[in-house]
Every structure is written in C-alpha cells, then in structure tokens.
Amino acid sequence: MFGTDRRVLVLALARMADAVANSFLIVVLPLFIASGGVDISGLVGTSVPVVGLAVTEELLIGVVLSLFGLLNSFGQPFTGRLSDRTGKRKLYVLLGLALLAVASLGYLYTDSYTVIVVLRMLQGVGAAFTIPCTIALVNELATETSRGGNFGVFNTFRLLGFGFGPVVAGTVVEAGPYRFPVVGGLSGFDAAFLVAVVGALVSFGLVSLLVSDPEETNATAGDELGLAIRDPNGRHLLDPVFAIAVATLCLSVGIALFATLQGRINARLGQAPVLFGLQFAAVVIANVVFQIPIGRASDRYGRRPFLLVGSALLAPAVLAQGLVTTPAGMLAARTLHGVAVGMVYAPGLALAGDLTGEGQSGTQLSLLTMAFGLGTALGPLLSGYLVRFGFVVPFAFGGALGLVALLLVYTQVEETLPDAGGAAEAVPQD
C-alpha cells in the first residue's frame, strides 16, 4: 500500500493512534486543571524558590505540558543509543507505549497536582523510548530507493493523528458526562483519558502483532553516545546529520511561533477564532498533502534539492505571517509554510537515514526528532517574549532561522548515493 513496506505502514498506523492519544492530553490536561479537577489551591499564589516567580494557574499548566517535551526530547539520544547497543527496537517501542497507557490511565484516579506531574514525566519517558526506536525501525525497514517515500507515509499518518486528536478531544470533553449500562457514569475528562489509553493500547497491539525487528539490526555501537558535531571526514565544518538536526530545530521553532499569538493575530486581522484554527491547521494540512509525494520524489531525484528549496521557502513564508493584513493572506502564508516544512522534514530524515551506519539509526536519527521536539517547546516561549518589540518581530526571527537552515543545508549537506555496504556515501557538489 502506497508502495510502502507493510511493517512501515503498521508503524505509521500505530504512530497515528499514539499521536491521537498524546494530542488529546495537550488539550485535555489544561482544561482538567483549570476546571478544578486538580487541587492546586495550596500552590497558586506562592512563589518559586530562588527566582521568586509568582505561581499562577497558567504557570502550573505550562509546567505539566513542558515536562513532557523536555524529558521526551532530551531522553531520545540515550534511549536511541540503548536500542542501538542492544539491537532491539520493537521491545523499546512497546515499553514506551506501555508507559504512555499506564500514565494515561492514572489520570482517572488522581486529583493531586504532584501526581499529575509525575504521570506526565512518565509519559515523557515513554515517548522518549517510542519515538527514536520507531524512526529507527522505519529507517531500517526501508531501502535507499524507498526511504523518502516510507518516511513520507509515516509522517503523514503521524500528522493526521496529531491534527485530528485536539478536535476530537474538545468534543469528547464537552459532550460529557456519559452513562453506560455496566460502568455507570463517566465524566467528559474521564472519557478523554480513556480514549488516550485506548490509543496507546491500539498502538501496542499493532506493533506487538505485526512488526518485528529486521534481522540485520544488531548492536554495533560502542559505549559513547556516538553523536558527532564536527564532520569526521573533514569535508565540512559540521557533521551532515548534525547540520540537518540544527536545520530541523530552526524549522520547528518557526512552526511553533504561531500558537502563542492567537489573540494578537485575531485582533490584527479582524477575524474570528475559527479562522485562526484554520490558519493554524494549514501547516499540518499542507504537510499531510505533500509528505508522501515529496518523500517518493526524493527517492527518485535526490534529497538535497528538496531540502534546499524547502529551506529557501521557509524564510519568506514565516516572515509573511508577520506582514499580512488579511485572513486570506495569512492562510496563504501558512499553507506555503506547510509546503516548505514538508519539503524539509521527510527528505531530511531520509538523508540522515542514508548517512547512518548499520546499528546506529536510533542514535543518529534521534538528533532530528529531539531537535524537532525542542523547537516546538522553544517556539511559543520565544514568540511570547519577542512580540513585545512589535508584532512582526517573532516572525522576522523565524524567517532569520529559515535562512540559517538554508545556509546549513547549502554549505554542510551533500547529496548521497548508496554504496555496496548499505550505508550512503556523500557526493560532493560542484
């Protein structure tokens, strides 16, 4: 299906179910805490030790949401390396999904903020196992001539799950409470948490029954993390995988700048919140539409041309969002932004996979997934700070990061061709 290995398609479906579950919690947890479902009365109004920052409900919600991203992002190089050293991918994917399911179930039985924090940290650790090991499996199940297409399919399903989850989450919460013949009453929040549990369990079942580690996956890594910053071949300043990771960080910061500024954007454009939602979704929709064809085209025509064109589009697409004055103009800019992201992310993963040696997929590709996660965590903070200097400033900053990504790809990343050993060899550009 889609010209994709069956196991890759199963992983994509599993990742979609998992993404639905995780995106549910992004919407539901803030609502749950704000509704009084969590006892925070003893925390609000106090101050954070050392820095003296006043504790507010918004700060407590931010801590819960940020912990997941931080533990997830910073844990990935270590869990990816562990899977390399043991030669196991499926085992750690299942472990991560089990942690996500158990933590989601735990939300039904607590009203303690401290327990909520612990459960969210547990989910961050679970995601740190699941994401790099899943990406490594996709990379190892693909070939040099199908890797771009496989990553395109995988990312498409992941984005569908992540985009679809928040819409359903709000509906599930608002439609509660529910009555069932056997279990009795169920609040909207409890129903949403159960949906997250079911999503993780569906993913667990799919991977458990239909996915296996490739026979050639083995533990060839040493004791060190094995992440190179300088190019070991001496052709460039930076290792190409590290350069792609930094470009991915620039890309994901640009994506995340938008959400924090909803009130400012709606006031500036004179639009209703529903139009903001459509503009926000435009990046995801464009990604979903273009990921598969771009990924497959990169298998045929090479990765670097798409990375270059996508990076070149990033700067004007992000900057335009700070300059447009109509809802239609913002929608067009966001759509172009989504096309640019689609041209960078799947070919970038495929190129990094081409360059990754046997038994090192978990470590090397975790750099890209970690960079993407960090960018989505940093983006809202940066835009919230920079907007005080003018509405266009956050978007100008994002556009500048797009130029940095273009510079990195142009100067530090070469095209690849597969060699006889299965890894890819960089081809110097004229």
Sequence and secondary structure as in RCSB ss.txt:
>XXXX:A:sequence
MFGTDRRVLVLALARMADAVANSFLIVVLPLFIASGGVDISGLVGTSVPVVGLAVTEELLIGVVLSLFGLLNSFG
QPFTGRLSDRTGKRKLYVLLGLALLAVASLGYLYTDSYTVIVVLRMLQGVGAAFTIPCTIALVNELATETSRGGN
FGVFNTFRLLGFGFGPVVAGTVVEAGPYRFPVVGGLSGFDAAFLVAVVGALVSFGLVSLLVSDPEETNATAGDEL
GLAIRDPNGRHLLDPVFAIAVATLCLSVGIALFATLQGRINARLGQAPVLFGLQFAAVVIANVVFQIPIGRASDR
YGRRPFLLVGSALLAPAVLAQGLVTTPAGMLAARTLHGVAVGMVYAPGLALAGDLTGEGQSGTQLSLLTMAFGLG
TALGPLLSGYLVRFGFVVPFAFGGALGLVALLLVYTQVEETLPDAGGAAEAVPQD
>XXXX:A:secstr
 TT  HHHHHHHHHHHHHHHHHHHHHHHHHHHHHTTSSB TTTTT B TTT  B  HHHHHHHHHHHHHHHHHHH
HHHHHHHHHHHT SHHHHHHHHHHHHHHHHHGGG  BHHHHHHHHHHHHHHHHHHHHHHHHHHHHHS TTTHHHH
HHHHHHHHHHHHHHHHHHHHHHHHH  EEETTTEEE HHHHHHHHHHHHHHHHHHHHHHH    TT      SS 
   SB TTSSSSB HHHHHHHHHHHHHHHHHTTGGGHHHHHHHHT  HHHHHHHHHHHHHHHHHHHHHHHHHHHH
H SHHHHHHHHHHHHHHHHHHTT  SHHHHHHHHHHHHHHHHHHHHHHHHHHHHH  TT HHHHHHHHHHHHHHH
HHHHHHHHHHHGGG TTHHHHHHHHHHHHHHHHHHHH  EEEE TTSSEEEE   
